[in-house]
Amino acid sequence: MVSLAVLRKVRGLSVKQVAEHMGVAGRTIYSWERGEREISIQNLYKLLSYYQVDMLISEIPSLIPKKPD
């Protein structure tokens, strides 16, 4: 399973770079990657576009970490 953190790291991007592009705080990027905060579908598409990744709708749930029980 590919995670948002893996996609960021594969592209050689820092959390700060991604946060600046997305217009959010770095802690928001971390919380999306860890599944602590839900990412909106608009932000997910913007993020995937920034990472230059094409995804099928059916693959999107595998990118979002499950929240711990």
Stockholm file with secondary structure:
# STOCKHOLM 1.0

chainA/1-69         MVSLAVLRKVRGLSVKQVAEHMGVAGRTIYSWERGEREISIQNLYKLLSYYQVDMLISEIPSLIPKKPD
#=GR chainA/1-69 SS CCCHHHHHHHTTCCHHHHHHHHTSCHHHHHHHHHTSSCCCHHHHHHHHHHTTCCCCGGGGGGGSCCCCC
#=GC SS_cons        CCCHHHHHHHTTCCHHHHHHHHTSCHHHHHHHHHTSSCCCHHHHHHHHHHTTCCCCGGGGGGGSCCCCC
//
